[in-house]
């Protein structure tokens, strides 16, 4: 599966797998249903929510890696 990076749109990441919602919420991104989620990339969203982009991407990719096993 494709690795997640900071330039991917939040909406595109959400469309990759239903379980990604839980990973985003655990990292402090609670407004996943807002229309902005389909216009903001992960970097913009992390900055807007004051969360660690590196941790977010690592957690998302770890989630996807574990699903592939």
Buried (B, 14 or more C-beta within 10 A) or exposed (E): EEEBEBEBBBBBBBEBBEEBBEBBEEBEBEBBEEEBBEEBBBBBBBEEBEBEBEEBBEBBBEBBEEEEE
